[in-house]
Amino acid sequence: MHQMKNYMEEIVFAAMEDILKDINMCTCDRCKYDIAAKALNDLPPQYIVTQKGEIYSKINNLMAQFEVDVISAITKAAIIVKRNPNHDLDN
C-alpha cells in the first residue's frame, strides 16, 4: 500500500531540536507543534510516495540554501510562538 507524506515535516522536527537549544523558550509539545506548523506553512512541501522520492528529498535536504530556509523558518516561527504561546489555552 502506498502512502504519501510531506517529508518537510521530518526535516523541520529534526532541525527544530537543535535550533530550540539556542532559544530560551518553552519547549512543551504544544509550543513545538505550533512552531512546526508555522514553519511548515512558510516552507515548500516535499511530498514523497516511493523510496525513490524519499531519496530525492534527502538529497535536496543537503543543499545549503535549503538548510538556510528551514533554519530561518523555524527561527521565525519560534520567535512568534515565544511571544504568543498557546500552551495555556489547552485547558
C-alpha positions in Angstrom: 0.0 0.0 0.0 1.3 3.4 -0.9 1.3 6.3 1.5 2.0 10.0 0.8 3.7 12.2 3.3 5.2 15.7 3.4 8.9 14.9 4.1 9.4 18.5 5.1 7.7 17.6 8.4 10.5 15.2 9.3 13.1 17.8 8.3 11.5 20.5 10.4 11.1 18.4 13.5 14.7 17.1 13.2 16.2 20.6 12.8 13.9 22.1 15.4 15.6 20.3 18.3 19.0 21.9 17.7 17.6 25.3 16.9 15.4 25.5 20.1 18.5 24.7 22.2 19.7 28.2 21.4 16.4 30.0 22.1 15.3 30.4 25.7 11.6 29.5 25.4 9.0 26.9 26.4 9.6 23.5 24.6 6.4 21.8 25.6 4.7 19.7 22.9 2.1 22.4 22.2 4.8 25.0 21.6 6.8 22.7 19.4 3.8 21.8 17.3 2.9 25.5 16.9 6.5 26.2 15.8 6.4 23.3 13.3 3.0 24.3 11.9 4.1 27.9 11.4 7.4 26.9 9.9 5.8 24.3 7.6 3.3 26.9 6.3 6.3 29.1 5.3 8.3 26.3 3.6 7.6 24.5 0.3 6.2 21.0 0.8 8.3 18.0 -0.2 5.7 15.2 -0.7 7.0 11.7 -1.2 5.3 8.4 -2.1 8.1 6.0 -3.0 11.5 5.2 -1.6 13.0 6.9 -4.7 11.1 10.1 -3.8 12.4 9.9 -0.3 16.0 9.6 -1.5 15.5 12.6 -3.8 14.1 14.7 -0.9 17.0 13.7 1.3 19.5 14.9 -1.4 17.5 18.1 -1.6 17.8 18.4 2.1 21.6 18.6 1.9 21.7 21.7 -0.3 22.9 24.7 1.6 20.2 27.1 0.7 17.5 24.6 1.6 19.0 24.3 5.1 19.1 28.1 5.5 15.4 28.3 4.5 14.5 25.6 7.1 16.5 27.2 9.9 15.1 30.7 9.1 11.5 29.4 9.0 11.9 27.6 12.3 13.6 30.6 14.0 10.9 33.0 12.8 8.2 30.6 14.0 9.9 30.1 17.4 10.0 33.9 17.9 6.3 34.2 17.1 5.4 31.3 19.4 7.6 32.6 22.2 5.8 36.0 22.1 2.4 34.4 21.8 2.4 30.9 23.5 -0.8 28.9 23.2 0.1 26.1 25.8 -2.2 27.7 28.4 -5.2 27.7 26.1 -5.3 23.8 26.1 -7.3 23.8 29.4 
